[in-house]
């Protein structure tokens, strides 16, 4: 293994692998493993395994804005480098999604395109029912879509693939683009 990309969950892994393949990259052949950690708070254990005190492979990663502090703390504790700012994280190869992966993809594609993807996946009727829930009324499509993608087990990973497949490769969200450029 030449490099390990640490991500919070399976949907992040799927998005990175699908985007890399769309760009003609074979991460397996490049000996790059994208490893879902089961949540950002597990980063310490994975940095121990793959970082300088473990296998000592090249590291990179992706996290949600709400989990940025876990990554900063983990990288500092593992002795990989100071990570006081987002720029520090990026210099170490770790990139932050503005809200989360789904938010990045929805913004990159636009809600109309995401709704087309939802329809193509056979979930438009379910999404419309979701929108009708009292707590969701009055919200715009973007936050509703973001929340909808996490309402059923496996849906985030399903849509990570579908949304990345729909991306214009000239309009890839910055954290994903920067991560792939790094590895």
C-alpha positions as MATLAB code, in Angstrom:
seq = 'XXXXXXXXXXXXXXXXXXXXXXXXXXXXXXXXXXXXXXXXXXXXXXXXXXXXXXXXXXXXXXXXXXXXXXXXXXXXXXXXXXXXXXXXXXXXXXXXXXXXXXXXXXXXXXXXXXXXXXXXXXXXXXXXXXXXXXXXXXXXXXXXXXXXXXXXXXXXXXXXXXXXXXXXXXXXXXXXXXXXXXX';
ca = [
       0.000    0.000    0.000;
       1.488    3.296   -1.106;
      -1.166    5.611    0.330;
      -4.266    5.565    2.496;
      -7.151    8.002    2.244;
      -9.062    8.193    5.522;
     -12.752    9.072    5.193;
     -15.622    9.181    7.651;
     -17.903    6.665    5.955;
     -18.751    4.456    3.029;
     -20.422    7.219    0.993;
     -17.158    9.212    1.032;
     -15.261    6.102   -0.065;
     -17.697    5.474   -2.923;
     -17.542    9.094   -4.096;
     -13.734    9.158   -4.182;
     -13.422    5.796   -5.909;
     -16.093    6.610   -8.523;
     -14.608   10.045   -9.217;
     -11.111    8.592   -9.539;
     -12.398    5.984  -12.007;
     -14.249    8.662  -14.005;
     -10.928   10.483  -14.281;
      -9.244    7.352  -15.596;
      -7.423    6.479  -12.395;
      -7.146    2.969  -10.979;
      -6.578    3.445   -7.260;
      -5.969   -0.291   -6.747;
      -3.201   -0.281   -9.362;
      -1.804    2.879   -7.756;
      -1.903    1.040   -4.400;
      -4.160    3.699   -2.857;
      -6.690    2.426   -0.321;
      -9.718    4.538    0.575;
     -10.597    3.521    4.124;
     -13.927    4.385    5.784;
     -13.343    4.854    9.511;
     -16.921    4.536   10.764;
     -16.906    8.174   11.865;
     -14.382   10.968   12.265;
     -13.879   10.348   15.966;
     -12.073    7.115   15.056;
      -9.276    8.947   13.267;
      -6.785    8.485   16.117;
      -6.916    4.700   15.835;
      -6.474    4.824   12.050;
      -3.593    7.311   12.244;
      -1.932    4.956   14.722;
      -2.333    2.059   12.296;
      -1.298    3.830    9.091;
       0.743    6.819   10.317;
       4.377    7.157   11.418;
       3.922    4.853   14.433;
       2.309    2.152   12.274;
       2.670    1.274    8.606;
       3.967    4.779    7.843;
       2.245    5.155    4.479;
       1.371    8.405    2.772;
      -1.882    9.716    4.237;
      -4.708   11.927    3.039;
      -8.308   12.362    4.073;
     -11.709   13.945    3.771;
     -14.108   15.056    6.488;
     -17.231   17.119    7.108;
     -16.903   20.629    8.522;
     -18.513   19.512   11.782;
     -15.782   16.898   12.251;
     -12.823   19.065   11.313;
     -11.742   19.377   14.961;
     -11.471   15.565   15.272;
      -9.104   15.494   12.314;
      -7.056   18.433   13.614;
      -6.693   16.909   17.058;
      -5.954   13.436   15.707;
      -3.248   14.632   13.327;
      -1.584   16.727   16.029;
      -1.686   13.893   18.581;
      -0.282   11.421   16.058;
       2.682   13.743   15.495;
       1.889   14.113   11.812;
       1.923   17.868   11.977;
       0.315   20.895   13.502;
      -3.245   21.267   12.328;
      -4.444   24.493   13.876;
      -6.198   25.772   10.752;
      -7.905   24.415    7.668;
      -4.840   25.475    5.657;
      -2.725   23.322    7.989;
      -5.041   20.379    7.348;
      -4.789   20.846    3.599;
      -1.010   21.079    3.719;
      -1.103   17.654    5.390;
      -3.436   16.283    2.679;
      -6.711   16.441    4.606;
      -9.654   18.290    3.085;
     -12.919   19.544    4.561;
     -16.359   19.525    2.950;
     -18.248   22.779    3.635;
     -21.094   20.953    5.380;
     -20.655   17.379    4.226;
     -20.162   15.368    1.050;
     -23.838   15.513    0.134;
     -23.903   19.311    0.451;
     -20.828   19.592   -1.785;
     -22.388   17.381   -4.455;
     -25.774   19.113   -4.325;
     -24.132   22.538   -4.738;
     -21.912   21.311   -7.585;
     -24.802   19.746   -9.479;
     -27.610   22.144   -8.606;
     -30.926   21.025   -7.187;
     -32.579   20.511  -10.581;
     -29.948   17.964  -11.598;
     -30.066   16.277   -8.186;
     -33.858   15.971   -8.522;
     -33.315   14.345  -11.932;
     -30.919   11.867  -10.300;
     -33.458   11.189   -7.515;
     -36.095   10.533  -10.177;
     -33.734    8.238  -12.119;
     -33.084    6.290   -8.895;
     -36.856    5.797   -8.469;
     -37.034    7.888   -5.298;
     -38.849   11.031   -6.445;
     -42.219   10.001   -4.963;
     -40.519    9.155   -1.668;
     -38.700   12.504   -1.711;
     -41.969   14.375   -2.348;
     -43.552   12.605    0.660;
     -40.487   13.530    2.707;
     -40.886   17.187    1.673;
     -44.462   17.146    2.913;
     -43.516   16.323    6.488;
     -44.389   19.247    8.778;
     -40.766   19.744    9.870;
     -39.602   19.979    6.248;
     -42.229   22.376    4.890;
     -40.866   25.797    4.098;
     -37.320   24.593    3.513;
     -35.729   24.931    0.104;
     -34.924   21.847   -1.964;
     -31.180   21.791   -1.157;
     -31.428   21.167    2.623;
     -34.345   18.797    2.071;
     -32.344   16.794   -0.448;
     -29.335   16.721    1.860;
     -31.423   15.368    4.715;
     -33.329   12.946    2.459;
     -30.098   11.290    1.336;
     -29.461   10.153    4.899;
     -32.922    8.806    5.715;
     -32.403    5.168    4.767;
     -29.516    2.780    5.339;
     -27.310    2.632    2.254;
     -28.903    5.650    0.571;
     -25.870    7.932    1.070;
     -23.570    5.444   -0.660;
     -26.132    4.818   -3.427;
     -26.403    8.532   -4.091;
     -22.671    9.174   -3.736;
     -22.203    7.008   -6.815;
     -25.215    8.391   -8.692;
     -24.355   12.026   -7.979;
     -20.664   11.655   -8.815;
     -21.663    9.883  -12.037;
     -23.800   12.956  -12.871;
     -21.009   15.466  -12.142;
     -19.503   17.560  -14.877;
     -15.810   16.783  -14.388;
     -15.064   20.481  -14.862;
     -17.195   21.258  -11.792;
     -15.967   18.809   -9.147;
     -16.335   20.049   -5.554;
     -13.061   21.550   -4.356;
     -12.393   19.105   -1.469;
     -12.783   16.076   -3.742;
     -10.753   17.672   -6.511;
      -7.943   18.674   -4.137;
      -7.898   15.251   -2.494;
      -7.557   13.422   -5.805;
      -4.842   15.837   -6.909;
      -2.981   15.068   -3.688;
      -2.977   11.281   -3.968;
];
